[in-house]
Amino acid sequence: MAEADDGDVEDIGGIDVGAFVSWSDRGGRGYGKVLRIAKGGVLSSGPDTPALKGTSDNPAVEVQYWKMVDGKPTETSTTTVKP
């Protein structure tokens, strides 16, 4: 897995590493926790997944999926990289 330089991992528009986020997904809403943000490097969530290059104008964000179980957010082992 390619890593961004530590100097390139930072907050983006008020979203920091560790923040919980949500987005529109095929099945409704997606929920997750921000693991890494790259503004000048490449991120991938695993060896068999596509990598995204992050730039200052379009950062790449690695997110760990969370799912709702009985109305409570629950951590999963699945991660993804989003622009």
Biopython code that builds the backbone (N, CA, C, O; Angstrom):
import numpy as np
from Bio.PDB.StructureBuilder import StructureBuilder

atoms = [
    (1, "MET", "N", (0.847, -1.165, 0.000)),
    (1, "MET", "CA", (0.000, 0.000, 0.000)),
    (1, "MET", "C", (0.893, 1.229, 0.000)),
    (1, "MET", "O", (1.812, 1.343, 0.811)),
    (2, "ALA", "N", (0.617, 2.143, -0.912)),
    (2, "ALA", "CA", (1.382, 3.383, -0.978)),
    (2, "ALA", "C", (0.946, 4.309, 0.139)),
    (2, "ALA", "O", (-0.225, 4.339, 0.518)),
    (3, "GLU", "N", (1.877, 5.046, 0.649)),
    (3, "GLU", "CA", (1.603, 5.938, 1.778)),
    (3, "GLU", "C", (1.891, 7.374, 1.377)),
    (3, "GLU", "O", (2.783, 7.637, 0.571)),
    (4, "ALA", "N", (1.145, 8.284, 1.934)),
    (4, "ALA", "CA", (1.438, 9.709, 1.769)),
    (4, "ALA", "C", (2.510, 10.097, 2.768)),
    (4, "ALA", "O", (2.613, 9.505, 3.843)),
    (5, "ASP", "N", (3.305, 11.090, 2.415)),
    (5, "ASP", "CA", (4.285, 11.612, 3.364)),
    (5, "ASP", "C", (3.558, 12.222, 4.547)),
    (5, "ASP", "O", (2.478, 12.788, 4.378)),
    (6, "ASP", "N", (4.127, 12.119, 5.744)),
    (6, "ASP", "CA", (3.488, 12.674, 6.933)),
    (6, "ASP", "C", (3.170, 14.152, 6.769)),
    (6, "ASP", "O", (2.160, 14.623, 7.293)),
    (7, "GLY", "N", (3.999, 14.886, 6.061)),
    (7, "GLY", "CA", (3.766, 16.299, 5.866)),
    (7, "GLY", "C", (2.561, 16.593, 4.991)),
    (7, "GLY", "O", (2.081, 17.726, 4.949)),
    (8, "ASP", "N", (2.068, 15.574, 4.290)),
    (8, "ASP", "CA", (0.933, 15.758, 3.405)),
    (8, "ASP", "C", (-0.384, 15.302, 4.027)),
    (8, "ASP", "O", (-1.431, 15.401, 3.388)),
    (9, "VAL", "N", (-0.349, 14.812, 5.241)),
    (9, "VAL", "CA", (-1.552, 14.358, 5.918)),
    (9, "VAL", "C", (-2.003, 15.461, 6.859)),
    (9, "VAL", "O", (-1.291, 15.813, 7.800)),
    (10, "GLU", "N", (-3.180, 16.002, 6.608)),
    (10, "GLU", "CA", (-3.653, 17.141, 7.383)),
    (10, "GLU", "C", (-5.167, 17.245, 7.269)),
    (10, "GLU", "O", (-5.820, 16.381, 6.683)),
    (11, "ASP", "N", (-5.716, 18.315, 7.837)),
    (11, "ASP", "CA", (-7.160, 18.482, 7.757)),
    (11, "ASP", "C", (-7.555, 19.054, 6.400)),
    (11, "ASP", "O", (-6.762, 19.731, 5.746)),
    (12, "ILE", "N", (-8.785, 18.776, 5.987)),
    (12, "ILE", "CA", (-9.307, 19.348, 4.748)),
    (12, "ILE", "C", (-10.654, 19.983, 5.052)),
    (12, "ILE", "O", (-11.606, 19.287, 5.407)),
    (13, "GLY", "N", (-10.735, 21.257, 4.918)),
    (13, "GLY", "CA", (-12.001, 21.950, 5.100)),
    (13, "GLY", "C", (-12.711, 21.629, 6.401)),
    (13, "GLY", "O", (-13.929, 21.454, 6.413)),
    (14, "GLY", "N", (-11.978, 21.549, 7.482)),
    (14, "GLY", "CA", (-12.586, 21.261, 8.770)),
    (14, "GLY", "C", (-12.731, 19.783, 9.071)),
    (14, "GLY", "O", (-13.183, 19.428, 10.160)),
    (15, "ILE", "N", (-12.362, 18.902, 8.139)),
    (15, "ILE", "CA", (-12.408, 17.460, 8.393)),
    (15, "ILE", "C", (-10.999, 17.007, 8.731)),
    (15, "ILE", "O", (-10.077, 17.164, 7.930)),
    (16, "ASP", "N", (-10.839, 16.448, 9.909)),
    (16, "ASP", "CA", (-9.536, 15.974, 10.368)),
    (16, "ASP", "C", (-9.513, 14.453, 10.414)),
    (16, "ASP", "O", (-10.557, 13.803, 10.370)),
    (17, "VAL", "N", (-8.321, 13.899, 10.503)),
    (17, "VAL", "CA", (-8.173, 12.476, 10.767)),
    (17, "VAL", "C", (-8.890, 12.179, 12.079)),
    (17, "VAL", "O", (-8.711, 12.896, 13.064)),
    (18, "GLY", "N", (-9.695, 11.132, 12.094)),
    (18, "GLY", "CA", (-10.465, 10.763, 13.276)),
    (18, "GLY", "C", (-11.904, 11.249, 13.239)),
    (18, "GLY", "O", (-12.726, 10.818, 14.047)),
    (19, "ALA", "N", (-12.219, 12.153, 12.295)),
    (19, "ALA", "CA", (-13.585, 12.674, 12.183)),
    (19, "ALA", "C", (-14.520, 11.607, 11.618)),
    (19, "ALA", "O", (-14.110, 10.772, 10.811)),
    (20, "PHE", "N", (-15.772, 11.645, 12.049)),
    (20, "PHE", "CA", (-16.793, 10.779, 11.475)),
    (20, "PHE", "C", (-17.479, 11.540, 10.352)),
    (20, "PHE", "O", (-17.815, 12.715, 10.499)),
    (21, "VAL", "N", (-17.685, 10.854, 9.218)),
    (21, "VAL", "CA", (-18.255, 11.478, 8.036)),
    (21, "VAL", "C", (-19.380, 10.616, 7.486)),
    (21, "VAL", "O", (-19.486, 9.435, 7.816)),
    (22, "SER", "N", (-20.218, 11.208, 6.647)),
    (22, "SER", "CA", (-21.245, 10.444, 5.939)),
    (22, "SER", "C", (-21.323, 10.964, 4.516)),
    (22, "SER", "O", (-20.922, 12.094, 4.237)),
    (23, "TRP", "N", (-21.844, 10.132, 3.610)),
    (23, "TRP", "CA", (-21.928, 10.487, 2.208)),
    (23, "TRP", "C", (-23.061, 9.700, 1.570)),
    (23, "TRP", "O", (-23.530, 8.704, 2.123)),
    (24, "SER", "N", (-23.497, 10.156, 0.401)),
    (24, "SER", "CA", (-24.495, 9.420, -0.372)),
    (24, "SER", "C", (-23.837, 8.192, -0.963)),
    (24, "SER", "O", (-22.755, 8.275, -1.543)),
    (25, "ASP", "N", (-24.494, 7.047, -0.815)),
    (25, "ASP", "CA", (-23.956, 5.782, -1.298)),
    (25, "ASP", "C", (-25.051, 5.071, -2.087)),
    (25, "ASP", "O", (-26.218, 5.456, -2.024)),
    (26, "ARG", "N", (-24.672, 4.036, -2.825)),
    (26, "ARG", "CA", (-25.647, 3.300, -3.639)),
    (26, "ARG", "C", (-26.858, 2.854, -2.826)),
    (26, "ARG", "O", (-27.992, 2.941, -3.296)),
    (27, "GLY", "N", (-26.617, 2.379, -1.615)),
    (27, "GLY", "CA", (-27.694, 1.858, -0.791)),
    (27, "GLY", "C", (-28.282, 2.871, 0.172)),
    (27, "GLY", "O", (-29.012, 2.486, 1.086)),
    (28, "GLY", "N", (-27.996, 4.136, 0.004)),
    (28, "GLY", "CA", (-28.496, 5.173, 0.910)),
    (28, "GLY", "C", (-27.361, 6.033, 1.430)),
    (28, "GLY", "O", (-26.699, 6.719, 0.652)),
    (29, "ARG", "N", (-27.127, 6.009, 2.728)),
    (29, "ARG", "CA", (-26.052, 6.792, 3.345)),
    (29, "ARG", "C", (-24.908, 5.863, 3.713)),
    (29, "ARG", "O", (-25.122, 4.752, 4.199)),
    (30, "GLY", "N", (-23.679, 6.339, 3.471)),
    (30, "GLY", "CA", (-22.481, 5.657, 3.945)),
    (30, "GLY", "C", (-21.940, 6.416, 5.139)),
    (30, "GLY", "O", (-22.028, 7.643, 5.194)),
    (31, "TYR", "N", (-21.379, 5.693, 6.094)),
    (31, "TYR", "CA", (-20.818, 6.300, 7.307)),
    (31, "TYR", "C", (-19.414, 5.774, 7.505)),
    (31, "TYR", "O", (-19.125, 4.623, 7.180)),
    (32, "GLY", "N", (-18.529, 6.621, 8.043)),
    (32, "GLY", "CA", (-17.172, 6.164, 8.282)),
    (32, "GLY", "C", (-16.367, 7.121, 9.136)),
    (32, "GLY", "O", (-16.815, 8.205, 9.510)),
    (33, "LYS", "N", (-15.162, 6.670, 9.425)),
    (33, "LYS", "CA", (-14.204, 7.438, 10.218)),
    (33, "LYS", "C", (-12.976, 7.689, 9.353)),
    (33, "LYS", "O", (-12.436, 6.759, 8.754)),
    (34, "VAL", "N", (-12.535, 8.940, 9.284)),
    (34, "VAL", "CA", (-11.377, 9.314, 8.468)),
    (34, "VAL", "C", (-10.105, 8.774, 9.115)),
    (34, "VAL", "O", (-9.798, 9.087, 10.266)),
    (35, "LEU", "N", (-9.362, 7.948, 8.348)),
    (35, "LEU", "CA", (-8.103, 7.382, 8.837)),
    (35, "LEU", "C", (-6.898, 8.190, 8.380)),
    (35, "LEU", "O", (-5.976, 8.437, 9.157)),
    (36, "ARG", "N", (-6.907, 8.606, 7.103)),
    (36, "ARG", "CA", (-5.780, 9.368, 6.552)),
    (36, "ARG", "C", (-6.293, 10.326, 5.492)),
    (36, "ARG", "O", (-7.302, 10.070, 4.835)),
    (37, "ILE", "N", (-5.579, 11.437, 5.335)),
    (37, "ILE", "CA", (-5.872, 12.426, 4.302)),
    (37, "ILE", "C", (-4.557, 12.751, 3.611)),
    (37, "ILE", "O", (-3.559, 13.045, 4.269)),
    (38, "ALA", "N", (-4.558, 12.698, 2.277)),
    (38, "ALA", "CA", (-3.332, 13.006, 1.528)),
    (38, "ALA", "C", (-3.592, 14.138, 0.550)),
    (38, "ALA", "O", (-4.478, 14.046, -0.300)),
    (39, "LYS", "N", (-2.809, 15.213, 0.677)),
    (39, "LYS", "CA", (-2.873, 16.320, -0.274)),
    (39, "LYS", "C", (-1.701, 16.303, -1.232)),
    (39, "LYS", "O", (-1.620, 17.148, -2.124)),
    (40, "GLY", "N", (-0.804, 15.368, -1.068)),
    (40, "GLY", "CA", (0.373, 15.297, -1.928)),
    (40, "GLY", "C", (0.979, 13.911, -1.890)),
    (40, "GLY", "O", (2.165, 13.758, -1.597)),
    (41, "GLY", "N", (0.188, 12.909, -2.180)),
    (41, "GLY", "CA", (0.665, 11.542, -2.152)),
    (41, "GLY", "C", (-0.429, 10.623, -2.652)),
    (41, "GLY", "O", (-1.483, 11.073, -3.101)),
    (42, "VAL", "N", (-0.167, 9.336, -2.568)),
    (42, "VAL", "CA", (-1.094, 8.337, -3.070)),
    (42, "VAL", "C", (-1.597, 7.502, -1.899)),
    (42, "VAL", "O", (-0.815, 7.087, -1.044)),
    (43, "LEU", "N", (-2.907, 7.258, -1.864)),
    (43, "LEU", "CA", (-3.500, 6.416, -0.828)),
    (43, "LEU", "C", (-4.196, 5.233, -1.474)),
    (43, "LEU", "O", (-4.774, 5.351, -2.555)),
    (44, "SER", "N", (-4.135, 4.095, -0.805)),
    (44, "SER", "CA", (-4.860, 2.898, -1.191)),
    (44, "SER", "C", (-5.330, 2.229, 0.079)),
    (44, "SER", "O", (-4.641, 2.282, 1.097)),
    (45, "SER", "N", (-6.494, 1.599, 0.040)),
    (45, "SER", "CA", (-6.991, 0.930, 1.233)),
    (45, "SER", "C", (-6.535, -0.523, 1.323)),
    (45, "SER", "O", (-6.890, -1.220, 2.273)),
    (46, "GLY", "N", (-5.762, -0.984, 0.359)),
    (46, "GLY", "CA", (-5.237, -2.343, 0.403)),
    (46, "GLY", "C", (-4.480, -2.679, -0.862)),
    (46, "GLY", "O", (-4.547, -1.937, -1.842)),
    (47, "PRO", "N", (-3.755, -3.794, -0.854)),
    (47, "PRO", "CA", (-2.903, -4.142, -1.995)),
    (47, "PRO", "C", (-3.676, -4.461, -3.267)),
    (47, "PRO", "O", (-3.128, -4.332, -4.362)),
    (48, "ASP", "N", (-4.934, -4.875, -3.152)),
    (48, "ASP", "CA", (-5.724, -5.240, -4.328)),
    (48, "ASP", "C", (-6.784, -4.209, -4.672)),
    (48, "ASP", "O", (-7.736, -4.509, -5.391)),
    (49, "THR", "N", (-6.623, -2.995, -4.160)),
    (49, "THR", "CA", (-7.597, -1.944, -4.425)),
    (49, "THR", "C", (-6.938, -0.803, -5.191)),
    (49, "THR", "O", (-5.730, -0.594, -5.080)),
    (50, "PRO", "N", (-7.730, -0.064, -5.968)),
    (50, "PRO", "CA", (-7.152, 1.062, -6.699)),
    (50, "PRO", "C", (-6.623, 2.135, -5.746)),
    (50, "PRO", "O", (-7.153, 2.334, -4.653)),
    (51, "ALA", "N", (-5.589, 2.806, -6.176)),
    (51, "ALA", "CA", (-5.012, 3.908, -5.394)),
    (51, "ALA", "C", (-5.485, 5.231, -5.986)),
    (51, "ALA", "O", (-5.715, 5.339, -7.191)),
    (52, "LEU", "N", (-5.624, 6.221, -5.134)),
    (52, "LEU", "CA", (-5.977, 7.567, -5.575)),
    (52, "LEU", "C", (-4.862, 8.522, -5.205)),
    (52, "LEU", "O", (-4.309, 8.448, -4.107)),
    (53, "LYS", "N", (-4.533, 9.415, -6.118)),
    (53, "LYS", "CA", (-3.538, 10.436, -5.845)),
    (53, "LYS", "C", (-4.239, 11.652, -5.262)),
    (53, "LYS", "O", (-5.195, 12.167, -5.842)),
    (54, "GLY", "N", (-3.761, 12.103, -4.123)),
    (54, "GLY", "CA", (-4.311, 13.299, -3.501)),
    (54, "GLY", "C", (-3.496, 14.518, -3.867)),
    (54, "GLY", "O", (-2.268, 14.463, -3.915)),
    (55, "THR", "N", (-4.180, 15.621, -4.125)),
    (55, "THR", "CA", (-3.520, 16.892, -4.404)),
    (55, "THR", "C", (-4.097, 17.940, -3.460)),
    (55, "THR", "O", (-5.076, 17.674, -2.763)),
    (56, "SER", "N", (-3.511, 19.108, -3.433)),
    (56, "SER", "CA", (-4.033, 20.159, -2.560)),
    (56, "SER", "C", (-5.439, 20.582, -2.982)),
    (56, "SER", "O", (-6.242, 20.983, -2.140)),
    (57, "ASP", "N", (-5.741, 20.494, -4.280)),
    (57, "ASP", "CA", (-7.074, 20.843, -4.770)),
    (57, "ASP", "C", (-8.082, 19.709, -4.645)),
    (57, "ASP", "O", (-9.288, 19.951, -4.587)),
    (58, "ASN", "N", (-7.592, 18.468, -4.602)),
    (58, "ASN", "CA", (-8.467, 17.299, -4.558)),
    (58, "ASN", "C", (-7.823, 16.216, -3.689)),
    (58, "ASN", "O", (-7.247, 15.264, -4.217)),
    (59, "PRO", "N", (-7.913, 16.350, -2.375)),
    (59, "PRO", "CA", (-7.272, 15.386, -1.480)),
    (59, "PRO", "C", (-7.878, 13.992, -1.596)),
    (59, "PRO", "O", (-9.051, 13.841, -1.937)),
    (60, "ALA", "N", (-7.075, 12.985, -1.310)),
    (60, "ALA", "CA", (-7.559, 11.608, -1.193)),
    (60, "ALA", "C", (-7.758, 11.322, 0.295)),
    (60, "ALA", "O", (-6.946, 11.720, 1.130)),
    (61, "VAL", "N", (-8.849, 10.627, 0.614)),
    (61, "VAL", "CA", (-9.197, 10.371, 2.000)),
    (61, "VAL", "C", (-9.436, 8.881, 2.185)),
    (61, "VAL", "O", (-10.240, 8.289, 1.465)),
    (62, "GLU", "N", (-8.743, 8.265, 3.146)),
    (62, "GLU", "CA", (-9.013, 6.870, 3.485)),
    (62, "GLU", "C", (-10.033, 6.845, 4.618)),
    (62, "GLU", "O", (-9.845, 7.479, 5.656)),
    (63, "VAL", "N", (-11.117, 6.101, 4.403)),
    (63, "VAL", "CA", (-12.222, 6.052, 5.354)),
    (63, "VAL", "C", (-12.485, 4.609, 5.758)),
    (63, "VAL", "O", (-12.527, 3.713, 4.915)),
    (64, "GLN", "N", (-12.660, 4.394, 7.050)),
    (64, "GLN", "CA", (-13.075, 3.091, 7.571)),
    (64, "GLN", "C", (-14.596, 3.105, 7.664)),
    (64, "GLN", "O", (-15.178, 3.961, 8.329)),
    (65, "TYR", "N", (-15.239, 2.141, 6.986)),
    (65, "TYR", "CA", (-16.703, 2.067, 7.016)),
    (65, "TYR", "C", (-17.213, 1.733, 8.411)),
    (65, "TYR", "O", (-16.623, 0.929, 9.133)),
    (66, "TRP", "N", (-18.309, 2.361, 8.769)),
    (66, "TRP", "CA", (-19.073, 2.024, 9.968)),
    (66, "TRP", "C", (-20.469, 1.694, 9.487)),
    (66, "TRP", "O", (-20.921, 2.260, 8.492)),
    (67, "LYS", "N", (-21.164, 0.800, 10.162)),
    (67, "LYS", "CA", (-22.540, 0.480, 9.806)),
    (67, "LYS", "C", (-23.435, 0.699, 11.017)),
    (67, "LYS", "O", (-22.982, 0.666, 12.162)),
    (68, "MET", "N", (-24.699, 0.919, 10.743)),
    (68, "MET", "CA", (-25.662, 1.108, 11.817)),
    (68, "MET", "C", (-26.220, -0.253, 12.216)),
    (68, "MET", "O", (-26.751, -0.984, 11.380)),
    (69, "VAL", "N", (-26.096, -0.586, 13.491)),
    (69, "VAL", "CA", (-26.637, -1.826, 14.040)),
    (69, "VAL", "C", (-27.535, -1.451, 15.204)),
    (69, "VAL", "O", (-27.077, -0.889, 16.199)),
    (70, "ASP", "N", (-28.812, -1.762, 15.075)),
    (70, "ASP", "CA", (-29.790, -1.395, 16.098)),
    (70, "ASP", "C", (-29.735, 0.097, 16.427)),
    (70, "ASP", "O", (-29.877, 0.499, 17.582)),
    (71, "GLY", "N", (-29.524, 0.913, 15.382)),
    (71, "GLY", "CA", (-29.507, 2.357, 15.560)),
    (71, "GLY", "C", (-28.223, 2.926, 16.121)),
    (71, "GLY", "O", (-28.144, 4.120, 16.410)),
    (72, "LYS", "N", (-27.197, 2.068, 16.282)),
    (72, "LYS", "CA", (-25.916, 2.536, 16.834)),
    (72, "LYS", "C", (-24.811, 2.324, 15.798)),
    (72, "LYS", "O", (-24.773, 1.285, 15.138)),
    (73, "PRO", "N", (-23.900, 3.318, 15.649)),
    (73, "PRO", "CA", (-22.780, 3.136, 14.717)),
    (73, "PRO", "C", (-21.828, 2.057, 15.221)),
    (73, "PRO", "O", (-21.440, 2.038, 16.389)),
    (74, "THR", "N", (-21.460, 1.148, 14.297)),
    (74, "THR", "CA", (-20.601, 0.016, 14.640)),
    (74, "THR", "C", (-19.440, -0.060, 13.655)),
    (74, "THR", "O", (-19.649, -0.035, 12.442)),
    (75, "GLU", "N", (-18.238, -0.151, 14.165)),
    (75, "GLU", "CA", (-17.015, -0.215, 13.365)),
    (75, "GLU", "C", (-16.981, -1.499, 12.539)),
    (75, "GLU", "O", (-17.417, -2.551, 13.006)),
    (76, "THR", "N", (-16.459, -1.412, 11.300)),
    (76, "THR", "CA", (-16.212, -2.592, 10.478)),
    (76, "THR", "C", (-14.716, -2.631, 10.159)),
    (76, "THR", "O", (-13.979, -1.699, 10.479)),
    (77, "SER", "N", (-14.283, -3.714, 9.531)),
    (77, "SER", "CA", (-12.868, -3.821, 9.133)),
    (77, "SER", "C", (-12.635, -3.353, 7.703)),
    (77, "SER", "O", (-11.514, -3.445, 7.204)),
    (78, "THR", "N", (-13.669, -2.853, 7.034)),
    (78, "THR", "CA", (-13.588, -2.431, 5.645)),
    (78, "THR", "C", (-13.156, -0.977, 5.546)),
    (78, "THR", "O", (-13.684, -0.111, 6.244)),
    (79, "THR", "N", (-12.182, -0.716, 4.661)),
    (79, "THR", "CA", (-11.769, 0.660, 4.396)),
    (79, "THR", "C", (-11.869, 0.938, 2.895)),
    (79, "THR", "O", (-11.888, 0.018, 2.078)),
    (80, "THR", "N", (-11.932, 2.200, 2.560)),
    (80, "THR", "CA", (-11.980, 2.625, 1.170)),
    (80, "THR", "C", (-11.256, 3.960, 1.050)),
    (80, "THR", "O", (-11.046, 4.654, 2.044)),
    (81, "VAL", "N", (-10.882, 4.306, -0.155)),
    (81, "VAL", "CA", (-10.275, 5.613, -0.422)),
    (81, "VAL", "C", (-11.221, 6.384, -1.308)),
    (81, "VAL", "O", (-11.686, 5.878, -2.330)),
    (82, "LYS", "N", (-11.507, 7.622, -0.913)),
    (82, "LYS", "CA", (-12.440, 8.472, -1.649)),
    (82, "LYS", "C", (-11.755, 9.784, -2.017)),
    (82, "LYS", "O", (-10.892, 10.283, -1.295)),
    (83, "PRO", "N", (-12.169, 10.333, -3.172)),
    (83, "PRO", "CA", (-11.626, 11.651, -3.541)),
    (83, "PRO", "C", (-12.268, 12.750, -2.712)),
    (83, "PRO", "O", (-11.938, 13.924, -2.882)),
]
sb = StructureBuilder()
sb.init_structure("model")
sb.init_model(0)
sb.init_chain("A")
sb.init_seg("    ")
for serial, (resi, resn, name, xyz) in enumerate(atoms, 1):
    if name == "N":
        sb.init_residue(resn, " ", resi, " ")
    sb.init_atom(name, np.array(xyz, "f"), 0.0, 1.0, " ", f" {name:<3s}", serial, name[0])
structure = sb.get_structure()
